């Protein structure tokens, strides 16, 4: 298993969102702040996981998104934002996920990703669809 987490990151309460990932230090744009291996599960397992509370902590996986994965470290704890300050990148071949900042992030600021995959994708996600 491979796991690398910036020492400035920590988990803390996020108003209205439960817990989230925050930084103690200023982070620069395009800075890799976390990289982790993942556990990949097939489409059948994904259907079962989608019926549990783990649904909110897994990522779609694979070229056709039929599989899913759980990432180690803090990766499953990043909250969603349509104007995220980070983006996640999936390396299917090596079974890795990385989190990279897309702008300057200030001490005490929550680190967020856009669950749509692109850091600024405005398409409503599952918990915002009415």
Secondary structure, DSSP 8 states (H G I E B T S, - for coil): --EEE-TTEEEEEETTTEEEEEESS-B-TT-EEEEEEEEEE-HHHHHHHTTSGGGGG-EEESTTS-EEEEESTTGGG-EE-TT-SEEEEEETTTTEEEEEESS-B-TT-EEEE-TTSSTT--S--TTT--
